[in-house]
């Protein structure tokens, strides 16, 4: 065994393969290539004199020796990271953290959170992606993102989650469309909802079915900001998250419609993988868990 020739990056790569499940996902997380990850693992096996992986169908799986090495080394690397951070604090932390967020979360609480995060960890690079909740959770599980702000309940044994509040939904339209609605000619009005893969869609569909608006008038869009612009232009009635439309309501571009079924607020959670125990990620998650998404409401928030 040539233990003196084993580097920290060999063990770090092994742990990311175990966490994310594939060489390619580990390579993306470590900002390298799959051949480089494969070469590191060959070197590690040669220097340990043990087989750490076996073929499992088209993929690779850890052998008992590989699983034991992961179990033994994970706490050691975590303690080393904590010791290094302890000497310089999070102000000297480095690396890249990928954050995914739904459009509503991005408009409600993400900007001030990101600003505070950069002030505390200026050396940490952030990559932010706005997407639908279903995509965010899949990206989180596969290691493409490290942290996600997602709508609706998030329940998965591989994820650690924390509730961060809720957002009200409002029936809104332009003043001209609202006047048409008040005259009782609402059956012909177009109505807009987020697309079917949004966790909010079912709630919107049920509310529309219980309203006086004809179901055949339903139109779908996967972008809330686009729907807001359509409604402002007189394109129909929409159901919108309150933090994203405060500016339009205050300026009179959109008005709330009376006599329609009330909508329950949408709950939001922040989530990360249970297997991720890096101090920087844990710190960011703990800070995100203190947010209250309904407490911050920018006047004009874009994606």
Buried (B, 14 or more C-beta within 10 A) or exposed (E): EEEEEBEEBBBBBBBBBBBBBBBBBBBBBBEBEBEBBBEBBEBBBEBBEBEBBEEEEEEBEBBEBBEEBBEEBBEEBBEEBEEEBEEEEBEEBEBEBBBBBBBBBBBBBBEEBBEEBEEBBEEBEBEBBBBBBBBBBBBBBBBBBBBBBBBBEBEEEEBBBBBBBBBBBBBBBBEEBBEBBEEEEBEEBBBBBBEEEBBBBEBBBEBBEEBEBBEEBBEBBBBBBEBBEBBBEEBBBBBBBBBBBBBBBEEEBBBBBEEBEEBEBBBBBBBBBEBBBBBBBBBBBEBBBEBEBBEBBBEEBEE
